[in-house]
């Protein structure tokens, strides 16, 4: 195992899930200020957008975001190989294949969760991706879809894909119902099966296996690590309550030092905000990700309200953020 792989696997003890319209580069920069250790993921980027559409701006990120992983969506092996190469050339530490998204748009393109029904195709895809990708290639999947029996399907899927060379899997511990449930409902309604994911780690001890789904606090996360899983991925909670998750992660998960205070993080964001505005960006493109920073603290509602009402205005800039911070009594 190379030093780069060891570093990435250490980071993957805790990761923030790839979330469409949420985990953009501004969100990831903000999250990195709170935790220096946690593995961060991009939103899903489709291989056709990169290869056919030439949308290379979707690969933009700040060097400070490392360790950072690119998640790709697609099902055409050669196209995924080209997209993975582009991701590696852009400097991403990992390239992840999405085999879990249940949206109609994803299904119509024959990628995402529907690929749980085609493990041989997934194996072909990751094999092609590895051919020209210097970054580690990983897979994020569900435990099954629709009428599949997870206890049968998941081991067979893992074995098939692992034979193609993948050694890291993140498993969302729910089935995806592609018929009858919306993407939002698929995040909550199908029952969680954490024991099955733990069984996969016991069955395949040489694989690095992370668990995802329904994990909302570090108190929820730590027992999974204590009982043998290699990593935990947290989604919406890490976004809506970033400090509650990431602010304690470096100490509890990695044995590091304390995070900066919430107020210090606001001040550390100001140069980044100034750079974004000078490049023609808008303040609310960044501050929308910062709304949950003071969740649970006195003044949190005033912070959210001030930014929501003022950050979209013409000329809104760092002074707007400082004015929002002034709404917090004795900010922590």
Order of alpha helices (4+ residues) and beta strands (2+ residues): alpha-beta-alpha-beta-alpha-beta-alpha-beta-alpha-alpha-beta-alpha-beta-alpha-alpha-beta-alpha-beta-alpha-alpha-alpha-alpha-alpha-alpha
